[in-house]
Amino acid sequence: MNGAESLSRTLVNQGVEVCFANPGTSEMHFVAALDKVEGMRCVLGLFEGVVTAAADGYYRLADKPACTLLHLGPGLGNGLANLHNAKKAGSGMVNVVGEHATYHIEHNAPLTSDIEGVARPMSHWVHTCHDSTQIANAGADAASSRGFVILVLIAGVLGGAAWGGLTAWLRDRFHASEILVSLMLVYVADMVLGYLVYGPWKDPAGYNFPHTRPFDLATQVPRLMTGSRAHLGLLLALIGVLLLWVYLFRTRAGFAQQVGGLAPMAARYAGFSSRKALWVALLTSGGLAGLAGALEVAGPIGQLTPYVPAGYGFAAIIVAFVGRLHPVGMVCSAVLLSMFYIGGEMAQSRMGLPKSITGVFQGLLLFCLLACDTLITHRLRWRSR
């Protein structure tokens, strides 16, 4: 198996199933490999602008990257306009560019050029292979560059934990109400976001609309299935539910956390630290909230806009109460609240009802739940005067 065949098999294993090609003599080995490797379909084009546009359109329709095969640096240059559009839209594609034979390069043939220099402005990963044994690993790195999304998620966790830590510090140092402080900090975060998307982070090519540049493919959260908005965040949420259940109900630290939150005086009497419970709760919840925001932004939205905060934080309070503060119960209540959101949007579009109908139903749900708690634990007696 030669280098071209190993590259083709590697791309297929990475989910790249189509190659739009405009080859020259330097790429004939790769063209032959495309016919030999099962699972790779080759589509020939007469111009580099055609194949790069086709790869861009393929990603937008199928939600998975294609491969292009281009002839030398000038061929890559002919497709740069579409590569620019693809990068702006966050479309993923793997561009394979042939080069002269090594013994021709020193003679400075007419089509010799700095391929890396031409490709770098429109790419987020560029590599030149000088040996056929390197090409399979390079293909795998090019097709799986989504690893950058891990850095995005880590940044979201750290930012959320810092925001929650500010609330914990104000509570610990000045005895400020963590409920009021955390709610008010939501509006501070909204103002900071508005400043960024209307100011330094605004997309200069966005026709003056308040949003950032679309995130590159390498920073986008992988979706679970083609054509669906569900992404990796769903699996992370379910894993988080399981870990939270184990921590709260199967560990001593989790028991201490519950006691510290429900009865701080009893926690001190039992030797548990109420301060530790405060910091652990707010740092963890802040980090998880930041992770949820990062998954939302790097997932379906794909960019920062001033409309990212959709009131999910306030809805989470209802989710926690309806779920009876139990991890599994909160999954069921989250599904219920999501139906309220979806149903509210459908009622707005199909029945002409106002958007606020969603909030009305959420408020009624919380009110009825609190009324039930009150009536179950308290007995009402009517006394005549």
Secondary structure by P-SEA (a helix, b strand, c coil): ccaaaaaaaaaaaaccccccccccccaaaaaaaaaacccbbbbbbccaaaaaaaaaaaaaaccbbbbbbbccaaaaaaaaaaaaaaaaabbbbbbbbbbcccccccccccccccccccccccccbbbbbccccaaaaaaaaaaccccaaaaaaaaaaaaaaaaaaaaaaaaaaccccaaaaaaaaaaaaaaaaaaaaacccccccccccccccccccccccccccccccccaaaaaaaaaaaaaaaaacccaaaaaaaaaaacaaaaaaacccaaaaaaaaaaaaaaaaaaaaaaaaaccccccccccccaaaaaaaaaaaaacccaaaaaaaaaaaaaaaaaaaaaaaccccccaaaaaaaaaaaaaaaaaaaaaabbbbbbcc
